[in-house]
């Protein structure tokens, strides 16, 4: 029971973090289209972090599932 509550809390935290990062990437794309280098870098970094976060979560889930 305690592990389920912990998992639900982790899932909600990850979901909120992802939505914040999505918003950052979307706003950075708009500033990047105007030629601002900062926007281009933020969009690239945000996208890389979203992919890394997803892959990291999958790897950790598989590790926990096997034990």
N, C-alpha and C positions, 0 to 999 in steps of 0.2 A: 504494500500500500504506500509506504513512504517513498519507494523508488518511483512509483507512478506519479506521485505529486511532484517529485523532483524533476522528472522528465517533462511533465506538462509545463512547469515553471521555466525550464530551460528552453522548451519549444517556443513559448510566448516571448521570452527574451530575445531569442534568435530572430523571430519574426519581426519584432519591433526594430531591432538593429538593422535588419535587411531593408525594411521600409525607409529608415533614415538614410541608408546608403543609396537606395534607389533615388530618393529625392535629390541627394547630393549629385549623383551621376547625371540625372536629367537636367538639373540647373547648370551643371558644368558643361554639358553638351551645348546648351544654348549660348553660353558665353564663349565657348570654343568656336562656334560657327561665326562669331563676330571677329575672329582672328586673335582672341586673347590667349596667350600661351598658358596662363594659369588655368584657364578653363579646360584646355586640352589635356594638361597634365592631370588635373583632378578627375576628369572623365576616365582617362586611362587607368589611373591608380584605383579609382573606385570600382571599375569593372574587374580589374585583376583581383582586388580584395574580395569581391562577391564570389568569383570563381573559386578562389582559395578557401574561402569560408565554407562553401558548399562541399568541396572535395574533402576538406578536413573533417567536416561533420560526418560525411559518409564513411571515412576511414575509421574514425573513432566509434561510430555506431557498429561497424563490422567487428572491431576489436572487442567491444563490450558484449556483443551478441555471442561471440565464440566462447566467452568465459561464463 
